[in-house]
Amino acid sequence: MTTGCWTGSRGVSSVESVEWFAAWADYVATAIAWPKLTEEQKQTIDYVRVANDMRHTVEVGHELLKVSIPLELEEIKSVYALSHGGKIDPKGFRAGFERQCRMVALIAPMTRFT
């Protein structure tokens, strides 16, 4: 029996849970799928990114707006810490970000997409 509930703990992995949410949000509506998430899931970047990628109501949009940027910043800090072996230096972050943007700008014209 399919209940449309992906939030239970029936041996579903986190990846499967996110995919269930994505399918439900796409097939039915994000406005119906979002309230079914637990508070913990609503604070998880994967669910937030999926919801942001879908069409949603103003109400859901307001909820996403509150959590999206802080979650994305935490993700950036985490990736930075893993790749640089330490916390982000706020003073050096902007310079590093700008350096990466320049590198992408240099590489992109050399890349051919067919």
C-alpha distance (Angstrom), angle and dihedral (degrees) to the residues before:
residue distance angle dihedral
M1 . . .
T2 3.80 . .
T3 3.79 115.2 .
G4 3.78 98.3 172.8
C5 3.80 89.4 -121.8
W6 3.79 114.4 131.9
T7 3.82 94.9 165.1
G8 3.79 96.7 81.9
S9 3.78 124.6 97.5
R10 3.80 98.5 -117.2
G11 3.78 92.9 139.7
V12 3.79 93.5 -75.8
S13 3.80 115.5 152.0
S14 3.79 120.6 -130.5
V15 3.81 90.2 -109.0
E16 3.81 91.0 53.1
S17 3.78 90.2 47.1
V18 3.80 92.3 53.3
E19 3.81 90.2 47.5
W20 3.81 91.4 50.0
F21 3.79 88.5 52.2
A22 3.81 91.5 48.2
A23 3.80 92.0 49.9
W24 3.79 93.3 45.9
A25 3.82 92.4 46.4
D26 3.80 91.1 48.6
Y27 3.79 98.5 41.8
V28 3.80 99.4 39.1
A29 3.82 110.4 13.1
T30 3.77 139.1 -69.6
A31 3.80 88.9 -125.6
I32 3.81 88.8 62.2
A33 3.81 97.3 38.5
W34 3.83 98.1 46.1
P35 3.84 97.0 61.7
K36 3.82 89.7 52.2
L37 3.80 90.6 64.5
T38 3.79 120.2 96.7
E39 3.80 118.0 -115.5
E40 3.80 88.2 -106.8
Q41 3.82 91.4 54.4
K42 3.82 90.6 48.4
Q43 3.81 86.7 58.1
T44 3.82 93.2 51.1
I45 3.79 116.7 99.9
D46 3.81 95.1 -139.1
Y47 3.82 93.7 60.3
V48 3.80 91.7 42.1
R49 3.81 92.0 51.9
V50 3.80 91.6 49.5
A51 3.81 91.7 48.8
N52 3.81 91.4 47.6
D53 3.80 89.2 52.3
M54 3.82 92.1 55.0
R55 3.75 131.6 68.7
H56 3.78 109.1 -93.7
T57 3.76 141.9 173.0
V58 3.79 125.1 -98.4
E59 3.80 89.9 -105.2
V60 3.80 93.3 54.7
G61 3.80 89.0 42.6
H62 3.80 90.5 57.3
E63 3.81 90.8 51.5
L64 3.79 91.0 48.2
L65 3.78 91.8 48.5
K66 3.81 90.7 56.4
V67 3.81 95.0 52.1
S68 3.82 105.9 28.4
I69 3.79 102.7 75.4
P70 3.83 96.9 42.2
L71 3.82 90.2 48.3
E72 3.81 92.6 47.6
L73 3.81 90.6 49.5
E74 3.80 90.3 51.3
E75 3.80 89.0 50.9
I76 3.81 90.4 51.2
K77 3.81 90.9 49.9
S78 3.79 91.0 49.2
V79 3.81 94.3 49.5
Y80 3.80 90.9 45.1
A81 3.81 91.6 51.2
L82 3.80 91.4 50.0
S83 3.79 94.5 46.6
H84 3.81 98.4 40.0
G85 3.80 101.2 31.5
G86 3.78 95.9 -121.1
K87 3.76 148.7 44.0
I88 3.78 123.6 -56.8
D89 3.76 114.7 -90.8
P90 3.82 102.8 -138.0
K91 3.82 91.0 -150.1
G92 3.78 93.1 50.8
F93 3.79 96.3 39.9
R94 3.79 95.8 80.0
A95 3.80 93.0 47.5
G96 3.81 91.0 48.4
F97 3.79 91.9 47.5
E98 3.80 92.0 49.7
R99 3.83 90.3 47.8
Q100 3.83 90.1 53.5
C101 3.81 90.8 48.8
R102 3.81 90.9 52.2
M103 3.81 90.3 49.7
V104 3.80 91.2 51.5
A105 3.81 90.3 47.8
L106 3.80 89.8 53.1
I107 3.80 95.8 45.5
A108 3.82 98.8 41.6
P109 3.84 96.6 69.1
M110 3.82 89.8 51.5
T111 3.79 92.6 53.2
R112 3.78 117.7 89.4
F113 3.75 118.3 -156.6
T114 3.77 114.7 -160.6
